[in-house]
C-alpha cells in the first residue's frame, strides 16, 4: 500500500518535482492566495455590514467581474503580445497597492459602499490581465506534457487556500473586524513577487508571440474557437454554468446569514468546506494523465446536482456536505475545461483562447451576480441555487450530445484536428 501511495504521490506532484521554476512560483502562491481568500471573505462580509442587502452583494460581484466582460478579450491579445512574467510583476504589484488602500480605509472607519465598489472594480481590472498571464506562464514553466498536472495543482493550491483563508478570515472578522484581513493580503503579495523575480527565464518553454491589432487579434481567437468543435462545446457550457452557478461570493454569504441564520465564524467554515472539496477534486484531477471530456461533463453534472441539493438544505451539517461535494465537482469541471482548451490552442493564440475561457468563466459574472442577488431577494437562496442547478444539467446534456456528434466527425480523415 505504501508503494502504491508513493507512486500516486509522484504522479500527482510531478510538475513540482521536475520543474524548479514551477516550484518557486507555486511556493509564492501558497502565501499570496491565502491572503487573497481572506480578502474575498472580508470584502463580502464588509458589504453585508455596510448594507445588509442581498442586492448589494450582487453589486459587489458586478464590480469585481465587470472588467472581464468589458476587457476580457482585449487582455488575451495583451498576454499574447508581452512577456507573461513581466506582466505578472506589474499586476501583482498594483494588486498589492489596492489591498493596502482597502485596509487603510477600513481600519480608519471611512469605508463606504462607493469606495468599496470602486476598489473592487480596480481589482477586477488588474485580475483580467493577471489571470491569462498566470495561465500562459504555467504553460511556459512546465511545457505541454505536464500542463494537465500543473493546472490541476494550481487549482489545488487555489482551493487549498480557499480552505485556510476563509477559516482565518472568519475568526479575525469575529474578533477584530475586516480591516486586518485586507492588510494581511497586501503583505502576502511580496511572496509571489519574490518568486517571479527568482525564475530562470532560460528554462521557460519559448512561445510564439505575434504583433496583432486588438480587434483583429480578438477576431482571430474567436474564429478559431468557433470552428473547433471541442473548444466550442467547452466554452458554451462553461458560459452557461458560470453565468448561473459560479456565484458563490453572492450566495454563500446569504446562505449563512439568511437561510441558515449563522454568523461570520460559520460563514468561514461553510466557505472552507467548499474549498476543501475543491482541493480534493483538484488533487484527483492532478493524478490524471491527460484531460478528459468525460471528466469535464461529469464535473458539470455533479456540480449542478449539488446546487439543487443546496436549494433544499436547511441545516449547517447538510450544507457542509453538499458544499464539499460541490467543490470536488467544481475542480474536475474547471480544470478539465482549462486544459482541454490550452492543449487544443495553437501557441500564438493561447493567450486569446485562455481569455475566451476566462470571459466565459467570469465575464458574465457581473450579470450573474446581479441575477443571483435578485433571485435571492425574490425567493431566497433556495430559488437561486435551484435555478443554477437545473440550468447546469441542461447544459451538460447538450454537451454530451455535441461531443457525441463531434467524435465521429473528428475521426474522419478530412476532419480538422482539435
C-alpha positions in Angstrom: 0.0 0.0 0.0 2.9 2.4 0.8 4.5 1.7 -2.6 1.2 2.4 -4.3 0.7 5.6 -2.3 4.2 6.7 -3.2 3.6 6.2 -6.9 0.3 8.1 -6.7 2.1 10.9 -4.9 4.8 11.1 -7.5 2.2 11.2 -10.3 0.1 13.8 -8.6 3.0 16.2 -7.8 5.2 15.5 -10.8 5.3 19.1 -12.1 6.7 20.3 -8.7 9.3 17.6 -8.7 10.5 18.2 -12.3 10.4 22.0 -12.7 12.4 24.4 -10.5 10.6 27.5 -11.8 7.2 26.0 -11.1 8.2 25.1 -7.6 9.2 28.7 -6.9 6.0 30.1 -8.4 3.9 27.5 -6.5 5.6 28.4 -3.2 5.0 32.1 -3.7 1.3 31.4 -4.5 0.9 29.4 -1.3 1.3 32.6 0.8 -0.4 35.0 -1.6 -3.5 33.0 -2.3 -4.3 32.5 1.4 -4.3 36.3 1.7 -6.5 36.6 -1.4 -9.1 34.4 0.1 -9.0 36.2 3.4 -9.7 39.4 1.5 -12.5 37.9 -0.6 -14.4 36.7 2.5 -13.7 40.0 4.3 -14.9 42.0 1.4 -18.2 40.2 1.2 -18.8 40.5 4.9 -17.9 44.2 4.9 -20.6 44.8 2.3 -23.1 42.9 4.4 -22.1 45.1 7.4 -22.4 48.3 5.4 -25.7 47.4 3.7 -27.4 44.3 4.9 -28.7 43.8 1.4 -28.5 40.7 -0.9 -28.6 43.0 -3.9 -25.6 44.9 -2.5 -23.6 41.6 -2.5 -24.7 41.1 -6.1 -23.4 44.6 -6.9 -20.1 43.8 -5.4 -19.8 40.8 -7.7 -20.8 43.0 -10.6 -17.9 45.4 -9.8 -15.4 42.7 -9.3 -16.1 40.9 -12.6 -17.3 43.7 -14.9 -13.7 44.1 -16.2 -13.8 40.5 -17.5 -16.9 41.5 -19.5 -15.5 44.7 -20.9 -11.8 43.9 -21.3 -11.5 40.1 -21.1 -10.9 39.5 -24.8 -8.6 42.5 -25.0 -6.5 41.0 -22.2 -5.9 37.9 -24.3 -4.3 40.0 -27.1 -2.1 41.8 -24.5 -0.9 38.5 -23.0 -0.1 37.0 -26.4 2.0 40.1 -27.2 4.0 40.7 -24.0 6.2 38.6 -21.6 4.0 36.9 -19.1 6.4 37.0 -16.2 6.8 40.8 -16.5 3.1 41.3 -16.8 2.6 39.4 -13.6 5.2 41.5 -11.8 3.1 44.6 -12.7 -0.3 43.2 -12.0 0.7 41.7 -8.6 2.4 45.0 -7.6 -0.7 47.0 -8.4 -3.0 44.5 -6.7 -0.9 44.9 -3.5 -1.4 48.6 -3.6 -5.2 48.2 -3.9 -5.3 45.8 -0.9 -3.3 48.3 1.1 -5.7 51.1 0.3 -8.7 48.9 1.2 -7.0 48.1 4.6 -6.4 51.8 5.3 -10.0 53.0 4.6 -11.5 50.1 6.6 -9.2 50.4 9.6 -9.8 54.2 9.6 -13.5 53.7 9.6 -14.2 55.6 6.4 -15.1 52.7 4.2 -18.4 53.2 2.3 -20.1 51.2 -0.4 -19.0 53.5 -3.2 -15.4 53.3 -2.0 -15.5 49.5 -1.6 -17.1 49.1 -5.1 -14.5 51.4 -6.7 -11.6 49.4 -5.2 -13.3 46.1 -6.2 -13.6 47.4 -9.7 -10.0 48.3 -9.9 -9.0 44.9 -8.5 -11.1 43.4 -11.3 -9.2 45.4 -13.9 -5.9 44.0 -12.6 -7.2 40.5 -12.4 -8.4 40.5 -16.0 -4.8 40.7 -17.2 -3.3 38.7 -14.4 -5.4 35.6 -14.8 -4.5 34.7 -18.5 -0.8 35.8 -17.9 -0.7 33.4 -15.0 -2.0 30.5 -17.2 0.4 31.2 -20.1 3.3 31.4 -17.6 2.3 28.0 -16.2 2.5 26.5 -19.7 6.0 28.0 -20.1 7.2 26.7 -16.8 6.1 23.1 -17.3 5.5 22.6 -21.1 2.7 20.7 -22.8 3.5 17.3 -21.3 2.9 18.4 -17.7 0.2 21.0 -18.3 -2.7 18.8 -17.1 -0.8 18.2 -13.9 0.3 21.8 -13.3 -3.2 23.3 -14.0 -4.7 20.8 -11.5 -2.0 21.6 -8.9 -2.7 25.3 -9.4 -6.4 24.5 -8.8 -5.5 22.5 -5.7 -3.4 25.4 -4.4 -6.2 27.9 -5.1 -8.7 25.7 -3.3 -6.4 24.8 -0.5 -6.2 28.5 0.1 -9.9 28.6 -0.1 -9.9 26.3 3.0 -7.4 28.1 5.1 -8.1 31.7 4.1 -11.8 31.8 4.9 -11.3 29.9 8.2 -8.7 32.5 9.3 -10.8 35.4 8.0 -13.9 34.2 9.8 -12.1 34.2 13.1 -10.4 37.6 12.5 -13.6 39.2 11.4 -15.4 38.0 14.5 -12.6 39.2 16.8 -11.2 42.4 15.2 -13.2 43.1 12.1 -12.4 43.0 8.4 -9.6 45.6 8.1 -6.8 43.3 9.3 -7.7 40.8 6.6 -7.0 43.4 3.9 -3.7 44.4 5.5 -2.5 40.7 5.7 -3.4 40.2 2.0 -1.4 43.3 1.0 1.7 41.9 2.7 1.2 38.4 1.2 1.8 39.7 -2.3 5.5 40.1 -1.5 5.9 36.3 -1.6 4.7 35.9 -5.2 6.7 39.0 -6.4 9.8 37.4 -4.9 9.1 34.1 -6.7 8.7 35.8 -10.0 12.0 37.7 -9.7 13.8 34.3 -9.0 12.5 32.5 -12.1 15.1 31.3 -14.6 13.9 32.7 -17.9 16.2 30.5 -19.9 14.3 27.4 -18.6 10.9 28.7 -19.8 9.3 27.0 -22.8 9.5 29.5 -25.6 6.2 30.6 -27.2 5.4 32.4 -30.5 4.3 36.0 -30.0 2.6 38.0 -32.7 2.2 41.7 -33.0 -1.5 41.9 -33.6 -4.0 44.8 -33.6 -6.6 44.4 -30.8 -9.7 44.0 -33.0 -8.0 41.7 -35.5 -6.5 39.6 -32.6 -9.8 39.2 -30.9 -11.4 38.1 -34.1 -8.7 35.6 -34.9 -9.2 33.9 -31.5 -13.0 33.8 -31.8 -12.9 32.4 -35.3 -10.6 29.6 -34.2 -12.8 28.7 -31.2 -15.9 28.8 -33.3 -14.5 26.2 -35.8 -13.0 23.8 -33.2 -15.9 21.6 -32.0 -14.4 20.6 -28.7 -13.4 24.1 -27.8 -16.8 25.5 -28.9 -18.6 23.0 -26.7 -16.4 23.6 -23.7 -16.8 27.4 -24.0 -20.6 27.3 -24.3 -21.1 25.0 -21.3 -18.7 27.0 -19.1 -20.5 30.2 -20.1 -23.9 28.8 -19.1 -22.8 27.2 -15.9 -20.7 30.2 -14.8 -23.5 32.6 -15.5 -26.0 31.0 -13.2 -23.8 28.8 -11.0 -20.4 30.4 -10.2 -22.0 33.0 -7.8 -20.6 31.6 -4.5 -19.4 35.1 -3.5 -23.1 36.1 -3.6 -25.0 33.0 -2.5 -22.8 31.5 0.3 -22.8 34.7 2.4 -26.6 34.8 2.0 -26.9 31.1 2.7 -25.0 31.7 6.0 -26.6 35.0 7.1 -30.2 34.5 6.0 -31.1 30.8 5.1 -29.1 29.2 7.9 -29.0 32.3 10.2 -25.4 31.9 11.4 -22.5 34.3 12.0 -19.2 35.1 10.4 -17.4 32.1 12.0 -19.8 29.6 10.5 -19.7 31.5 7.2 -16.0 30.9 7.1 -16.4 27.2 7.8 -19.0 26.9 5.0 -16.7 28.6 2.6 -13.8 26.4 3.8 -15.9 23.2 3.2 -16.3 24.2 -0.4 -12.6 24.9 -0.6 -11.7 21.5 0.9 -13.9 19.7 -1.6 -12.3 21.8 -4.4 -8.9 20.9 -3.1 -9.8 17.2 -3.1 -11.2 17.4 -6.6 -8.1 19.2 -7.9 -5.8 16.6 -6.5 -7.8 13.9 -8.2 -7.6 15.8 -11.5 -3.8 16.2 -10.9 -3.4 12.4 -10.9 -5.0 12.1 -14.3 -2.5 11.5 -17.1 -4.4 13.7 -19.6 -7.5 15.9 -19.8 -10.8 14.1 -20.5 -14.1 15.4 -21.9 -15.8 12.8 -19.7 -14.3 14.4 -16.6 -15.4 17.8 -17.8 -19.1 16.6 -18.3 -19.1 14.6 -15.1 -17.9 17.5 -13.1 -20.6 19.7 -14.6 -23.3 17.2 -13.7 -22.1 16.7 -10.2 -21.8 20.5 -9.7 -25.4 21.0 -10.9 -26.8 18.2 -8.7 -25.2 19.7 -5.6 -26.6 23.1 -6.4 -30.1 21.6 -6.5 -29.2 19.9 -3.2 -28.3 23.2 -1.6 -31.6 24.7 -2.7 -33.2 22.2 -0.2 -30.6 22.5 2.6 -31.9 23.6 5.9 -29.1 22.8 8.3 -25.4 23.5 8.6 -24.2 19.9 8.5 -26.2 19.2 5.3 -24.8 22.4 3.7 -21.3 21.4 4.7 -21.5 18.0 2.9 -23.2 19.5 -0.2 -20.6 22.3 -0.4 -17.7 19.7 -0.1 -19.1 17.6 -3.0 -19.8 20.8 -4.9 -16.2 21.7 -4.6 -15.0 18.4 -5.8 -17.2 18.7 -8.9 -16.2 22.3 -9.5 -12.5 21.4 -9.7 -13.0 18.5 -12.0 -15.1 20.7 -14.3 -12.9 23.8 -14.4 -9.5 22.0 -14.5 -10.7 19.8 -17.4 -12.1 22.7 -19.3 -8.9 24.8 -18.9 -6.5 22.0 -20.0 -8.7 20.9 -22.9 -8.7 24.4 -24.3 -5.0 25.1 -23.7 -3.8 21.9 -25.3 -6.1 22.5 -28.3 -5.0 26.1 -28.9 -2.1 27.0 -31.2 0.9 28.6 -29.4 0.3 32.1 -30.9 -3.4 32.0 -29.8 -3.0 30.5 -26.3 -3.5 33.8 -24.5 -6.6 34.6 -26.5 -8.1 31.2 -26.0 -7.4 31.4 -22.3 -9.1 34.9 -22.3 -12.1 33.4 -24.1 -12.2 30.7 -21.3 -11.9 33.4 -18.6 -14.5 35.5 -20.3 -16.9 32.5 -20.3 -15.8 31.7 -16.7 -16.0 35.2 -15.3 -17.0 37.7 -18.0 -20.7 37.3 -17.4 -20.3 37.1 -13.6 -21.4 40.8 -13.3 -24.8 39.9 -14.8 -24.8 36.5 -13.0 -24.1 38.2 -9.6 -27.0 40.6 -10.1 -29.3 37.8 -11.2 -28.3 35.7 -8.2 -28.9 38.6 -5.8 -32.3 39.3 -7.5 -33.3 35.6 -7.3 -32.3 35.5 -3.6 -34.3 38.7 -2.9 -37.3 37.2 -4.5 -37.2 33.6 -3.3 -34.2 33.3 -1.1 -31.1 31.1 -1.7 -33.4 28.0 -2.5 -34.6 29.7 -5.7 -31.1 30.9 -6.7 -29.4 27.5 -6.1 -32.3 25.6 -7.8 -32.2 27.7 -11.0 -28.5 27.3 -11.2 -28.7 23.5 -10.8 -31.4 23.0 -13.4 -29.6 25.2 -16.0 -26.3 23.3 -15.4 -27.9 19.9 -16.0 -29.4 21.2 -19.3 -26.0 22.5 -20.4 -24.3 19.2 -19.5 -27.0 17.2 -21.5 -26.3 19.5 -24.5 -22.6 18.9 -24.2 -23.0 15.1 -24.3 -24.9 15.4 -27.5 -22.4 17.8 -29.1 -19.4 15.7 -28.2 -21.1 12.6 -29.5 -21.7 14.3 -32.8 -18.1 15.7 -32.9 -16.4 12.4 -32.2 -17.1 10.6 -35.4 -16.6 13.8 -37.4 -13.1 14.2 -35.9 -12.3 10.5 -36.8 -12.8 11.1 -40.5 -9.5 11.6 -42.5 -10.5 15.1 -43.7 -11.5 16.3 -40.2 -9.5 19.1 -38.6 -7.5 18.3 -35.5 -8.8 19.9 -32.4 
